[in-house]
Structures are given as C-alpha cells and as structure tokens.
Amino acid sequence: MKIKTIFLVLLIPLFFLSGCVSDIEGPERAEYFDFATVKEYKLDLNYSTQNDSKIFFEIYQENPININGQKNINLKPIAKGFTDKKGRANFDVFIPSGLKRFYVYTSDLGVPTLLEAVAENNVIRFYENNFQIKSLGTFGFTERDAFWDTSLGGWDFNGEPQALMTPDIVPSRLLTDIKGMMPSTVSLPATKPYLLADNASTKIIADATVFLTFLHEGAGHKNTMGYFVYPTNNPPTSKSQIDEILVFPNLSYKKETNGCLVSGDKVQLRYKNPITNVWSDIFPAGTSIGWVFVAMGYERPDVSSRGSVGADKSSNHQFYSISSLNPEPASADKRHCVVLYDEQTQFSVIGFEDWLTHQADNDYEDVLLYVSSSPAGAIEPPPNTVVPYVPILTTYSTNYSGSIAFEDLWPYKGDYDMNDVVVEYNINQVYNQDNKILSASGYYKLVHDGAKLNDGFGFQLGVSDSKVKSYTVNSTYTDPYSLIQRNAKGLEQGQNLATAILFSNAKNVFNSSATDRMFNFNILFNTPINSSKSMTPPYNPFIFTNSDLNNLSRVQEVHLPNYLPTAKADKSLFGTGHDKSNESLGLYYVSDQKFPFAIHIPTTYLVPSEMMRIDAFYPRFNDWVNSFGANNTDWYNFPIGTGK
C-alpha cells in the first residue's frame, strides 16, 4: 500500500492575546511585537461521517507515511485529537509558527488516511478537489476501456459510477471491528496468515440480488475495481477465461482531487450468464463472484474529459480473488484478497492489497468493501469471522517540550543575552475523547543561571485551585527559603488561579547537583478541563526577582509578552522603565525595544554567551523581529557559527 495525501488549507493565525499583538485593538497595540514562536490555530476538520463514530487523528509537520505505506513511528505529532461523532473537530491547537505544511493522519477506517495542509491564515479546513495528490502514472495500458465490460453504466469526470444507489450508513461498529482485525500498515501475512485464502471469491448459495458497498481505501493511486462470475464448481484457470465487469472506476475518496466516493457508496451487481451473455438482476445459486482489482487503473487526461479505465492483461498490476491468476511466482505471495464474514450484518467484507507482495505493506486495506444480498442468507459465509473489538483508545496524551528564557532586570532593559534564567520543560497532557484535559505530568529543568539577581521560578494554570484534585512535585532540591506559602495541595496560597512555585533562588539550585535542577510534577484535575492557551504547556511560566536574600520579596514578576501577571505581582511597576504594559489595553510585559523580557522557544535553546546579545548569537533574530514574525520563524535553529 502506498498512502496518498489530501490537501487542506491551514490558515496562519493572526497574533493573539497572551501570545499575539494583532488581536489587540487600536494603534497603541500594533507597535508591540509579541515574540511568540508558537501560534494558535483554529482546527476545523470535517470528515463528514454518517455513522456516529469519533475519529482519532494526529497532526505532523512531516509526512508520517513512507513510500512503502509504513508509518514512521519515530516522528512526533505536533497535535492530536478526536472528532465528534459526525467526524468534525473544532478546537484550538498550538503549533510552532512558520510551518508551511502539515499532515493530518488517522488509522481509522471510513475516512481518508492522510490529509495535507498548506498555510494561509488561522483555520484548518478541508478544501476539496483543489490539489493533485495521487499518482497519475499508468503502466502503458494497451487495452483501455476494452479491458472492462462497462454494462453496469458509465461514470462522470471523477469516476463516480452512474449506477450508485442510495448509500448505506456503514455501522461504526463494523469499521471498528475490521480495524481491530486488520490494523493499518500491519502485515497480515506476517501476523494473521490464516485470513488469506487461495480463492476469496463470493459464493452464492441461493438465488439473490447482490450489492457491493465501498467502505474505505488507503491506496496511493487511483485504482479500479470490478468482478467476474463463474460456476462455483468450475473456477477459471487463466485470465483469458474471465470477463471483467466494471463497478468502481476510481476507488478514491471524494475529498481527493478527482475523487468520487464516500464510505457507504453502493452499487447493485448484475449477473451475466457466462454462456449466453444474457444479463439478469438475480444471481443463481451455484454461482461465484470473483473480484478483480487494477492498480492505477483510472486515468483522467485533463479536466474536460471523462477518465478512462483499463489494464493490460499481460501486466503485473491487476490482482484477482483467485490467487493462481496473480503475477507473483511464489504461491504464498499470490494472495492479494482477504475476505471476512460479519455475523451481525451477514456481510462479506473484502480487502485488497494493490501492490506486488514483496513491495507492499500487506495490510490489505488499499480497498475495503462489503458484499450483501437479498435475501440476506444467500451468500455462503466465509470461514473467517469478524471478531468484535473494543477500542483501547479512550484517552490520548500529547507531549509538549521547549525552553523559556528570561531577562530579570524588568521593567528595565537588560543586556539582552536572554540567559539570566533558562528553563527547559517536557510535559505530557492526557485528554479524553472530548479533547478535554484530565491530567498533566512532566518536568521543568533549570539549565542555566546567568543572573546577578536571585530569581525564583513558577508557573500558573488557567484554572482555579478548586479545579485541581492533586498536585505533587518530586525533586531532590529542598528550598531553604520560607518566602512561599503553600496550601494543602502544595500550590501557592493567595492566588486566584492555580500557581506552582518550584524554587525561590535559581543560583542556589544551579549551584547544587544536576539532579537538584530537575522538578518532576503531576497534576490531576477534578473534572475535565477545556483546552486553551493558558492550559497548554508551558502554561504561564514566570520568574520573580530579588536583589537582597535577606529581604526576599515575591512581587516583581517577569512573564512572557502578553501573559497575565499573577495576583501576587506588583502592578505599580507596569509602565515604568522600559516596560509598556497597559492593563486597559490588555498589554503585559511588552517593550518598545526590539527585545523581549522573556521568550519561549519550542525546542532546545542554545544559550547565548554572557553579555552577547541574542541578535548577535542568533543572526536571524533581527529579521524575525523586524518582520513582526513573518520571516525566519525558525531563527532559533541557526545560532552563530552554524554556517546556515
């Protein structure tokens, strides 16, 4: 299987409050850059499902699928989530700014596996049929339409069959059960070889009408599907004995370029007497329906013409449910079709692998369909039954990591080496199926102290103490100061929002052992918490500064630009020195200088040398600032001396 991609449009966000200045009304705010390296994106995905099933998806900044259809397990997603039961996801995600392409991946069935997004503004939306995402190559077919009997009807520009009926609403339970038996990108020959049969054709045991319903496709090409009929007791032994009847010209999701199908699309098959060539709606008992799958079988030369379908019977790129007709030399490699029986619906589920066995991932999900009949018991049940599967995934964890650097002379400008206090974090948040936060765990680690002052460090959540069920911190460091008063949960007293103080003096911590610099924590919430910027790591981190250890104070806080001060902060310092905070405008910890008082980096931060300004250590920093974040968004990846 070779996974294709579908394009979305991901709109680059405007600057937002507590991270972006252009959310701020009036000319006073426009002059202040927020120095945000992570932006808020509005996610508005819509898989348009009809089966009351939540879809779990992941967002990557690189394509997570390799050319062989395997998922790269070493790639870290930058966001995750569940849709609602109608396949929609509408919530905020926080992603490093400046990324140009994004990939939305799901292993769930009934929807496209991979979506590709490009950046424009501040919303992730589907844009159907705008981009070419599947391979357009062909294998030099010498027989085009002549390969297929097209008597079931024609098709439109995108390959949608004229014979489509009212679609089925596919049971979400069936999709879940199939996924449990046939996990995406997991080789069936290696894990469940008993599911594969030398003859996976459908046997009719009572006169019946027969229907074929599209479930899912995970292929990298515009493939084609059809069938043939034969007496059950006399199967064909060569391709020349087969009359292939076209059903689905283009097995591609409608959300793809020139795609046409949605899960549940259904066609009634017709019986063609192999001796008299007379057509009938009734398949007689004693007949078998064989299946044929043509890789890259659909081609649309231009936007003004209907696509053509076909194959060359001498080529190696059509595959049959009768394995002896397939091209591989070894008999064990010839089985390209799997068939399962679903007892609840009495459907026969068919799956095909669309590539030569030694080149494929062999998950048999390049197309999934089911066969049904009227009456329902007219199809002989295949030997392998769909096993009920209870999804394990009811929650998910998203990892956040990065660095925060502070200048501690606020409200006055410092030397701008951005190394007075540098803290790294790595935090996992657990979410439920409604994308609400259940818990958080991870660490903050002090990695540098270049200050002359004595600086403490803490973070504030966007919820009150009452929302926190428990907070624990594990560290070998013991704070010798009595500056911080804590409540029974270990959070700071006197705060309107849950606030955790990890240490009161960075110098004391940094001069201790390396293990003392690590502060592991766990937070459990009483009820699920809505996701927001203030509830996304690193939350609202801050330092508080002191010049005299004999007269410690907690009030002089330094936060990231446009992050709110805590209730303990001395707000009389706002608007003094070089600080341009203005509560009436919603401005906090901003300056008219081209440097911040604090900055968040979504990766490991290489700390500038003492007294070396950040713009000298990171040569691309100035262009990023002067462009208000439009250029060189990844400036932090190019410190001086990298030659880049």
Secondary structure by P-SEA (a helix, b strand, c coil): cbbbbbbbbbbbbccccccccccccccccccccccccbbbbbbbcccccccbbbbbbbbbcccccccccccccccccccccccccccccbbbbbccccccbbbbbbcccccccbbbbbbcccbbbbbccccccccccccccccccccccccccccccccccccccccccccaaaaaaaaaacccccccccccccccccccbbbbcccbbbbbbbccccccccccccccccccccccccccccccccccccccccccccbbbcccbbbbbbbbccccccccccccccbbbbbbbbccccccccccbbbbbbbbccccccccccccccccccccccccbbbbbbccccbbbbbbbcccccccccccccbbbbbbccccccccccccccccccccccbbbbbbbbbbbbbcccccccccccccbbbbbbbbbbbccccccccccccccccccccccbbbbccccccccccccccccccccccccccccccccccccccccccccccccaaaaaacccccccccbbbbbccbbbbccccccccccbbbbbcccccccccccccccccccccccccccccccccccccccccccccccccccbbbbccccccccccccccccccaaaaaaaaccccccccccccccccc
